[in-house]
Amino acid sequence: MSKFGFSFSLSRLLGVAQAKQKIARATGIPTTKSGMERKIGNSILKMLFK
């Protein structure tokens, strides 16, 4: 949390965050750890209860 109401991110400045977001949207594969865990968990549940 920033003291002055804004935060700085080097990856956003360099465009890394946007590039990862575009890849994730195009492929349907999330690039974050929590996103991957959520997708894998949903896949497992679909296989078990389909």
C-alpha positions as CSV (number, residue, x, y, z in Angstrom):
1,M,0.0,0.0,0.0
2,S,1.4,3.3,-1.0
3,K,1.6,6.2,1.4
4,F,0.9,8.8,-1.3
5,G,-2.0,7.1,-3.1
6,F,-0.1,5.7,-6.0
7,S,2.2,2.7,-6.6
8,F,5.1,2.1,-8.9
9,S,5.5,-1.1,-10.9
10,L,8.6,-1.7,-13.1
11,S,6.8,-4.5,-15.0
12,R,3.9,-2.1,-15.8
13,L,6.3,0.6,-16.9
14,L,8.1,-1.8,-19.2
15,G,4.9,-3.3,-20.6
16,V,5.5,-6.7,-19.2
17,A,2.2,-6.8,-17.4
18,Q,0.2,-5.9,-20.5
19,A,2.1,-8.4,-22.7
20,K,1.4,-11.2,-20.2
21,Q,-2.3,-10.2,-20.1
22,K,-2.5,-10.3,-23.9
23,I,-1.0,-13.8,-24.0
24,A,-3.3,-15.0,-21.3
25,R,-6.4,-13.7,-23.1
26,A,-5.3,-15.1,-26.5
27,T,-4.4,-18.6,-25.2
28,G,-6.9,-18.9,-22.4
29,I,-4.0,-19.9,-20.1
30,P,-3.6,-17.7,-17.0
31,T,-0.1,-16.4,-16.3
32,T,-0.5,-15.9,-12.5
33,K,-0.1,-18.5,-9.9
34,S,-3.6,-18.1,-8.5
35,G,-5.1,-18.1,-12.0
36,M,-3.3,-21.4,-12.9
37,E,-4.4,-23.0,-9.6
38,R,-8.0,-21.9,-10.2
39,K,-8.0,-23.3,-13.8
40,I,-6.4,-26.6,-12.8
41,G,-8.9,-26.9,-9.9
42,N,-11.9,-26.3,-12.2
43,S,-10.6,-28.8,-14.7
44,I,-10.2,-31.5,-12.0
45,L,-13.7,-30.8,-10.7
46,K,-15.2,-31.0,-14.2
47,M,-13.5,-34.4,-14.7
48,L,-14.8,-35.8,-11.4
49,F,-18.4,-34.6,-11.6
50,K,-19.0,-34.6,-15.3
